[in-house]
Amino acid sequence: MDDIDLVVLRTLRDWRLAGRRALLATVVRTWGASPRPVGSILALRDDGAAVGSVSGGCVEDDLIARYASANEAAAPDAALAGGPPAFVKYGVTADEAHRFDLPCGGTLELLLEFDPDAAALDALVRALDAGRLMRRVTRLRDGAVRVEPAEVPQELTLTDSEMANTFGPAYRMLLIGAGQLAEYLATMALFSGFAVTVCDPREAYRGSWAVAGAALVTGMPDDVVLDFRPDRRSCVVALTHDPKLDDLALLEALNTEAFYVGAIGSRRNNAARRQRLMEHFGQTEAALARLRGPIGIHIGSKTPAEIAVSAMAEILAAKNGVPLPRDLDVARAKNARSGDIAPGVRDAKATAAASADEAMDGPARGTAR
């Protein structure tokens, strides 16, 4: 599943190239609680077809009805019939907020661009498809658009003369290992808008792979990481439990700008991995600071599906720049739980917990959370 912004822009481009009238709505300001963040976009076609979201429901319904009406012969809603970009607000009063199902006190302002230039849209979509980060700048006076490369992702900016919104290529995920856990994690990532690549040189695991939409490659993982070229919109997750496959791939990933690099495994397994990387590959604690493991957040997960939920939650938090409470760290939570028992039985119980932790660390099941 493509990133929703790419879907919106690609669809709008296709409509305009086909000669259809359409508008692009962008959330430019919000006050109070808002269902969708600033920068969210929605495309509407003259017959009421829509893709994207600016509120998650009622605002879209109102815009669709008004825009379709404005394109009828009688054109009762001239404000949406065309012309230069126009601003529209929803939720200014309590009654209107209730009508449009906005949160209490919530107000949002949209910029409507009528019949965006098809050539500029095509240039933007082609650049995004090629993996480039782009900035789209709209002149408010007349709707003229320029598209230019962007160095880093930026929040939407709005001045008296122009609006600028940054769009990036799809977020990407590279999974090392094609086991059952990878199937669940790949499925969740696809529905979250990631482009997913799965690497596994082991024929026994590749033969049963069945996740449509995820690319499957067969090279050695470290070579695949190099070819993948992880950037700031990429994550790399090792799931095989096999040092011959995971370790070199992780080392290559740590030398990139990937926003997340992690590996499945128990606390003991991850400690052993770090020790190997330091003893045999000259790594330091500082160099391995970005390596996450045990991956995921502590939700008591036991099954591959639950572990995938745990891992995906941590990946999305990292993607969105949200720091997680330390209590959700898997190793910290388990260590704290072990520390709560009485001193006289701590060693025996800790040994038993470690054994259970390792027992769950086989390639078929993954690691308990």
Disulfide bonds with the S-S distance in Angstrom:
none
